[in-house]
Every structure is written in C-alpha cells, then in structure tokens.
C-alpha cells in the first residue's frame, strides 16, 4: 500500500511539473503574438551621452557602462531623430528612482518626478511613453535622467520609437509569462488567505495554509511590480514601486513561518525567531520609507545577504529533517515524500533566486546595468515552489486523515464494548468526568440475565444483552451517551434536565421492551432503572456528575427490589405451571 501511495504521489508531482512546463513553453512562444501595425525601432546608436564631466558616443546605448548612478548625477542623452514613417510617434523607455526631462530642439515636451521631490518622496520606477509632435523629423531629442538616490541604478534602458499601440501590445506580449504567473499567484494566494480561517477552524487546524497564501500573494505582487505590469491596471507608480520592495521583503518571513507551522524544519523555535526578525525588518523599513526618513530602496542589499544566509540554513535544516524522517518512518512514508517535494521546490526556488540575485548585482556593479536584468528564473521558480506547496499540503491532508482514522479506530477499540458496540465502562467514566451543563443520568439494570444464562446458556445470555443494548439505542435517540458499565448494568446520559422529556423517553423504552417480549419465545426483556438530573432538588450542595449518577443508581435499586419480588412470584407461577404440565403428561 505504501509503495502504491508513493507511486501515486510521484505521478501527481510529475503531472504538476509537466503542466507548469507546458504553460511556460506556451507563454514564452513567439508563435501566438499579434502582428504590429508599424515596425518598432530601437534607438541604440547615434547618441551623445554626458555624465558628470565625461562624454560618450556609444555604438549601442544599452551596452554603455556608466557605473553606478548616485543622487544628483545627471545623465544627458542627445541625438537627432530621423524619419520613421510614423504619423504619431511615441518614445518609450524606463527610468529607476530618477526624474526625467525630455526636450525637442531645446523645447520641453515631457517632465516626470519633480512633484515627488517636492514632497520628499522616493521617485518610482516608471515606464515612460512620450508622444512626439508630428514634425519631429530632423530635430534634436534630449533626455535628462537625474537619480535622486545613492546607488539608484546602473546602465541605460533601451529607447524605443514606434506606434503607441504597438509598443504597449509588444510589452504586454513580452510579459505574458510574468503576467500570467503573477496574476495566478496573487489570485491563488488571496483565495488561500480568505479561506484559511475556515480551513483552520473546520478541518486540519493547520496554519501553514495561511502562510502558503501569504507567500503566493507576495510572490505574485513582486513579479507583477518588478516587470512593470501594474501599469496595465493602474497609474500609481509610487504605490507599486513600494509594493515591489515590501512584497520582496515579506517573502522570507512567510517561508520561515510556513516551515515552522508545517513542522518541516528541525528547529521550530529558530524558524519562528528568524521569521520575527524578517517581519520586523519589513515593518521597520516600511515605516522608515512611509515617513520619508530612509527610503526602502536602500535596504535591498541587506535583504539579499539576510535571505541568502537564511536560505542556506533552511535547506540544511530541511535535509537533516528529511534524513531523520527517512530513518524513522522509512522511505515510503507520505510524510517523507511531502517533505522531499517541498525540499525540491524550495531548493529550486532559492536556486532560481540566487541566479537572479547574482545576475542583478553583476549587471548593476560590474556590467552594463541592472536595467537589463530580469527575474525570469525567479518567476519560474516561484511557480514551481507554489506547486510544491500545494502538493505538500495535499499530502498533509492525507496524513491528517490517516492519523485521524487510526486515532478513531484505536479509540473505538479502547472505549467500545465488544459485545454490544456501545460505550464501555472506561468511556462512560471518562464522559462523566468531563460532562458539564444540564444533563440527566439514567442507571439501568437488566433483569433475567442470570436466569437466562442458567436455563438457556451464555450464548442466549449474550443475545439478551446485545438485543437490550439495541433497545436502549432505539429508545433514547437523543442521548449523548449509551453505555454498558459491566455485566447487566447500563447507563444513559441525556443532554438536558427535563423530567417530562425524560419520562417520554422512558415510556418509549418500556414500549420497546413490550414489543420485543411479544416476538420472543423464551427471552424475557425487563429492566430496573432510576434517573436523576443536574437540577435534582435532592442534591443541594457540591453537585457533581458522580453524585448524580449515585442518586440515579440508588433509585434504580429501589425499583430492582420491587422487580425482584415480582420476579420471584412469576418464577413460582412458571414453576407450578411446568409441574402441572408434566403431571398431566404422566397421567396420560
């Protein structure tokens, strides 16, 4: 069974991975892109670039290495525009944490970012779409980019000229993969976060589902923001630039709390402590940014060091935990399988993040600039990681159901009377120790058990007991407990203290006894009973379930004495009847 379960798990995991790969291949294909109305032209040559006291005339603008642009380092780009067969030409490029001013033959035609400077706010990352006047041919285009933060960026964005509709469509189609993955992760995470209180309360009491949702949501937000895809939905660059940083800072905390709540990590306390450190880091940096004391962009390098250090520790802990479970439970355990799936997903995600982080820092500090960096590896890694989280949670559900079933089976063996199938003495005593509120206890003693065993054998005596227990269950249908205390002693607990309702149930019980006696040939069904409730006036002080039961038991014995006398009379009559019948046969 374990081998079959493991095979099914592997098949499920492989199908999920194959589905992800197919989605990536489909979204990354150029075959399904719409045709353009006009050609897009990348203005890569013909520029004169001035930065500080240096002047450059690069063959390819995107390959020009100007070093790190710091606050106030104005970069001026100048070139003469040609004829591009466009009625309405639009220029597109991207800026990072900088103001932008555009001039055509010395006349200003576009300005961005100065209102943020006036308010002391951080300048956002922004995609600029600048519509040129109709007579742009042969005129000199000047673009002035002025960063407002130290270590703001390095490298220059490609500058595209073309039709506005073609530019936006091309950008959207080029961002299909991050757009699809980002929207999926945000939607999936949002649904999990909304459902997590319900799932936490009603099913597995597992907080990891909430943190899975948080991780997915933050990853999706970060992917959409980093790839400048929020401009499709809204024009609030400051908001989604802040969201880009804040969501990135929140992801490590979500992962750590997920590992702690899902018990996949060796040291739960260490994961919680690291998670709290990351949450504090996110909150403090956000507050510093929102109060304009220190902008959030200055903490990215700190996050890289913190996240990579924690990633190494987390992977090492997961490997150790997986080895321990392997030795303890065996390689076919579902817990070991789910841990391995999560481990592979997390290692893949951290590996992809490492590639993008290293690539980002190399391009920023040693290459042609971070403006040319992307997070395609992280996007794919995030999708695979979320798939591994879903698979992991799927296995957790299986494990919980299996453990719950085993627990119920063991409790059934420990607390069920083997002959009758109702609660045994241990279960009854446990219930009496925990019962609260209003209740009624009925103590019942089965008559004729010894008589049946002596005259018809223990097999018929067992049938008398089991049939009597069924009568009790059919009569007291609203009982919270029907149990056998041992031998011929039974107990019924009703979840209310109402003599009228109790008497109705007892009348039903007596009717059931009469009916059963009418269809039995030699078994006699009779019982002595007494009841008391939690509001019984006979119990004044220090009322406990045990005292209520003893009061019901004493009342049962009063009826039993009466039944005993009546039973002797009936047995004497039956004995005389049998002797007369035998005497008549002898005379014949």
N, C-alpha and C positions, 0 to 999 in steps of 0.2 A: 504493500500500500504506500509506504514512504517513497519507494522508487517511482511509482506511478505519479505520486504528487510532485516529486521533483521534476519529472519529465514534463508534466503539465505546466509547471512553473517556468521551465526553460522555454517551452514553446510559446507561452504567453509573453515572456520577456522578448524573445526574438521577434515575434509578430509586432510588438510595440516599437521596437527599434527599426524594423523594416519599414513600418508605416511612417516613422519620423524621417527616414532617409528618402522615401518616395516623395514626401511633402517638400523636403529641401530641394531635391532634384527638380521637381515641378516648378517651384517658385523661383529657382535660380536659372531656369532655362530662358533663353532669348527667343524661343520659338513662339511664345504666346504674348509678345509685346506688340502694342499698336504701332502702326506706321506714323511717321511725322509728316506734318504739312510742309515744313521747311527744314533745311539742314541746320544743325546746331554747330556753331564754330567756337572752338576753344581758343581764346586769345592768349597763346602761350609765348609768342615771340614778339619782337618789336617794342618791348618795354624798356623804359629807363627807370631804374629803381634807386631812390635816395633814402638812406638810413643813416642818421647822425651825419658824419662828415664824409661818408662813403657813397659812391655812385656805381651802380651795376647796370650792365646791358645783357641780361641772360638770354641764352637761346631758348630755354624752357623755364617759364616763370615758376612752375611748381617744383622745379629741382634746385632753385636758388636757396642756398643755406645762409640765412642772415643771423643765425644764432638765436638766443632767447630774447624775445621782446619784453622789455620791462616797462614799468609805468613811465609815460611821457615820451617814450621812444617813437616818434612819428615816422611812419613809413610812407613815402610818396611814390606812387606809380603813375607814369605818364606814357602815353602812346597816341599815335594818330589813327583814327578809325577809318577803315576802308568802306567799300560798298558791299553789302551782304545780301542784296536782293530781298530786303525785308521792308514791308510798309510800316510796320510798328515793331521796332527792335527793342528788346529787353536785355539788360545785362544782369547776370546772376553770379554771386559769389558769397562766400561765408566769412564771417568775422567772429573772433573769440575775444570776449571781455574788452572790447575796444569801441571807440567812437569811429564813425565813418563819415567822410565828407566827399562828395563827388562833384567835379566841375567839368564843364564842356566849354572849351575855349575861354577858360577863366571865369565863366559864369556858374554859380552854384545851381545844381539841379537836384541835389539829394543830400540829406543830412540825417544822421541817426546817432542816438545815445547821449546827447548833451543834456536832455532832461533828467537822465539817471544821475549824471554827475552833479547837477544842481541839487538833487535830493540826497546826495551822499550814498547812493545805492550802487550795488555791483552791476556792471554792464553785462548784459546777457550774451550768450552765443546766438547768432542770428543769421538766417538766410536772407540775403538782400535781393530784391527784384526791382530794378531801376529801369523805368521806361524812358527811352531816349526820344528827343524831338525828331520830327520827320527829316529835317535837314542835317542829320548828324554826320554824313559822309565828309571825309577830309578834315574834320575838326579834331582838336586835341582833347583827349579824355584824361582827366587827372583824378586819381583816387587817393585819398589821405586816410590812412588807418593809424589810429593813435591808441595804444593799450592804456588801460587805467589800473592795471595790477602788475606787481612784480611777477616774473616768470609766467606771464599771461599766455604766451603761445610761442611757437616757432614755425617757420615755413609760411608759405602763402597759398591760399586757396585757389583752385582753378577758376578762371574768369570765363564765363560762357556768354555768348551773344546769340540770340535767336528769338523765335516767337514765344510769347509768354505761355501760351497753352502747351506748346511742345516742351518747353523747359519743365513746367510743373508735371506734365504727364511722364516725362522721362525720369524725373526724380522719384515720382511715385512708383513707377515700374521698377526702377533700380532698387527701391526699398521694399519690394514685395515680401521678401523673406523676413526682414526685421519687423515689418509692419504686421504680417500675419502672426509671427511668433509673439510679438509684443502684445497685440490685441488678445490673442488666445491666453497668454499668461495672466494678463490683467483680469480678463473675464473669469478665468478658472479660479484665480486667487480670490477674487471678490465673492464668487459663489461659495467657496470653501469657508471664507471668513463669516459670511452671513449664516451658513448652515452649521458652523462649528458649535455654537451654544446648544442647538437642538441635538446634534450628534453627541456632544459631550454629555448631555443630560439623559438622553434616551437609550444610548447604545453602549459604547465601549469605554466611556469616561476617559478618553484619550485626548490630551491637549495637543498632541503632535499634529492633528488635523488643522488646528487653528494656525500653528506656526508654518505648516506647509502652505496654507493660503497666503500668509504674510510674505513668505519667500517668493512665491509665484507672482504675487501682486507687485512687489518691489522690483523683481527682475523685469517684468513686463514694462513698468514705468520707466526704468532705466534704459532699456533697449529703445523704446519709443523716443525718449528725450535725447539720447546720445546721437541717434540717427536723424535728428531734426524732423521727426514725423508728426510732432504735435501741431506744427503749423497747418497741417491738413484740417485739424479740428478747431483750432482757435488761434488768435493772435495775441498771446500773452507770453512773450519770450522770457521775461523775468521770472515768471512763475514756473515754467517748465525747465529753465536752467537751474533754478533752486531745487526742483524736484529731481533733476538728474543727479545732483550731488547727494541730496538727502536719501534718496532711494538706494544709491550705491552704498552709502554709509550704514544703512539699515540691514542690508542683506546678510552680513556676517553674524549679526546678533540673532536674526531669525534662524539661521542654520544651527547655531550653537544651542538655542532654546529647543529647537526641534530634536536635536540629538539627545539633549538631556531628558525631554519629556517622553521620547520613544525608547529610552533605555538602551541605546545602541552604543553608547560611549562608556569607556571603562570607569572614568571618574565623573559622576553626575555633578558633584559639587563644583569641580573645576570648570565644567562646561557652563554651569549657571553663573559662576563668578566672571568668567570671560564674557558671557552674554551680557551681564550687567555692565561690564566695562565698555562693551561696544554700544549698548543703549545710551550710556552716559556720554560717550564720545559723540554719538549722533545728536543727542539733545543739546549738549553744550555748544557744538559747532553751529547747530541751527539757531540757537538763541544769540550767539555772537553775530551771526550773519543778519538775523532779522532786526537786531538793534544797531546794525552797521558799525559794530566795534571792530570785528575782523571778518572779512568775507569768507564764505565757506570754501571757495576755490583754493585757499592756501593750505587746506588740510588733506589734499588728495595724496600726496607723497606719504604722509603719516599713515593714512589708511592702507596704502599699498604694503608698507612694512608690517603693520599690525595684522592685516588679513593673511598675508603670506606666512607669517610666523604661526598664526593660529591654524592655518590650513595644514601645515606640516604636522603640528601636534594632533589635530583632529584625525588625520589619516592614519598616523601611527597608533592612536588610541583605537580607531575602528579595526585596524588589522589585528591588534592584540585581542580585542574583544571577540573578533571573528574566530581567531585561533582557539580561544578559551571555549567558546560555544561548540566549535568543531570537536574538541576533545571531550567535552561534557555530554553533548547530545548526539554526536555522530554527524557524518557529512550529509545525511538525507533529511536532517531536521528542517522544517519550514522556517524556523527562526534563523538558522544559519543561512538558508537560501535568501531570505529577505534582507539580512544584513549584508550579504555579498552583493546583492543587486544595488542596495543603497551605496555601498562602498564603491562599486564601479561607477555609479552615476556621479557621486561626489568627487571621486578622483578625476573622472573625465571633465567635470565642470571646472574644478580647480586647475587642472592641466590647461584647459582652454583659456581660463582667466590668466594663468601665468604667461601663456604665449602672448595674449593681447597686452598685458601689463608691460612685459619686456619690450614688445614691439613699440608700444606707445612711448616708453621712456627713451628707447634708442632713437626713434624718429624725432622726439622733442629735443633731446640734448645732444645727439650726435649725427642726426640725419637731416633729411630735407624738411622736417617739420611734422608736428602732430596733426596738422590739418588734413594730412593724407592718411591718418590712422583710422582704422575701423575696428569694430568688435564682432566681426563675423564668427570668430571662433567661440567667443562668449555666448553669442546668440544661439548657436547650435548646442553648445554645452549646457546652456540654461534649459533648453527644451528637453534634452536627454536627462538632465537632472530631475526635472519635474516629472518626467515619465517614470524615472526610478523611484521618486517619492510616491507616486500613485501605486506602482507595483508593490512597494514596501508596505503601504497602508493596506492594500488588498491582502497581503499575507498576514498582516497584523489582525485583520478581521477574521481570517481563517483560524489563526492561532487562538484568538479570543473565544470564538465559537467552540473550537475543540476543547479548550480548557473549561469553558462553562458547561459543556456537555459532560465531560469527565467529572467535574465537580458535582453536578446534579446526580450522576449515576452513583458516585461514592456516597453522597448524602442519602440517596434512596436506599442504598444497602445498609447504611448506618442507622437510619431513622424510620424504616418501614418494617412493619410486622410481616414476616414471611408468609404466614398462613392466610391472613385476611387482606393484605395490601394497604391497610390503613396505617396511621402513625403508631409507632411503638412507644414503650414507656419512656425511653430516652428523649424522644421528640416531644412527648407530652410534658415532661418535666421541664425541658428547655423552653417550651412555649409558655408554661405557667410562670417561669422566672422572668419573662420579658413582657408579659401582657400588661397593657395599660388601658385607661379609658373605661367605658361601660362594657360589661360582659356578664354572661350568665354561664355557670358551670353546672352540668348535669352529670351526676355519678350514677352509673348503671351497672347492675349485676345480673348476669344471665342465669335464669333458673334451669333446672333439669339437666345440667351438664354432667354431673356425677351419675345421675340416673341413666342418662343416655350411654355414657361410657361403660357402665356396669352391665347394662342389658343388651346393648346393640354393638358395642365395640368402639374403639377410639377413632376408627375411620368415620363412623356416623357422628361421633362427638366433634370431630374436626369440621364435618359438614354443617353441624349445628352452629358452630362458632362462625364459620365463614359466611353462612347464609344470614346469620344475625347481624354481622357487620355490614352486609349489603342493605339490610333493612334499615339500619341506622343511617347510612348514607342517603338512602332514598327518602327517608322521613325528614331528616334535618338538612335540607338542601342549602340553607343559608348559613350553615355552621362554618366557623373559621377553623375548627379542628374537630376531627372524629378520630379517636384513638383507642387502642387496647392497652390497658395498664398491666395486663398479665392474667393468664387463666381465663376466668369468666368475668373479669372486671373491665368495664369500658368507661370512656369519658367523652362528653360532647361539650364544646365551648361555643356559645353563640355570641356574636359581636354586638349585643345590646343588653340592656337591663329593662325588660318589659314583660311582666307576668302574663299579660294577655297573649302576646305573640308566642311566648314560651309554651303556654298551655295549648295553643293551636298546633304547634309542632308536636307536642306530646300526644295530643289526640290523633294526629296523623300517624304517629308511631304506633299507637295502640291499634289503629285500624289496619296497619300493615301486618302487625302480629296476628290479628284475627284472620286476615286473608291468607296468610301463609299457613296457619293451622288448618284452614279449610281445605287446602290442597295437599297437605302432607298426611301420610298414612300412619306413621308411628312417631315422628319427631314432634316434640311439643315446644312451641316458642312462647316464652314468658319471661318477664324481666321485672326486677325491682329497681326503682330509681328515686332519686331525690335531687332537688336543684336549689341553688342559691345564686344571688347576683351581687354585683359590686355595690348596690344600693340597699342591700338587705338590712332591715332595721335590727335584726338580731346581732349584727356585727356593728358595734358602735365605734370603738377606738382601734387605731393601728390596723386598719383593714388591709389585708394582703391577699393575693390570689390563693396562696396556700390555705389561709383561714377560710376563704370562701369555699374552696374545694372540700375541706374537712367538714364544714357545715352541710354541704350537699351530700357528702358521704354518710354523715350521721342520719340525715333524713332518709337516705336510701335504705339504711339498716332498719329503720322503723318499718318501712314497707316490706322489707325482706322477712322480718319476723312474722308479719301478718300472712305473707305468701307461704311461709314455711308451715304455718298451722293449716292453711287451706290445702297445701300440697299433701300433707300427711293424711288429711281427710280424703282427698281424691285418690291417693295411692291405696288407702284402705278399701275404698269402694271398688277400685280396679282389681285389687287382690280378691275380694269376696266374689266379684263378677267372674274372675277367671276360675275360682274354685267351683262355683256353681256350674259353669260351663263344662268343666272337667268331670264333675259328679254326674251330670246329665249324660255325658257320653259313656261313662262306666255302667250306668243303669241300662243303657241301650244294649 
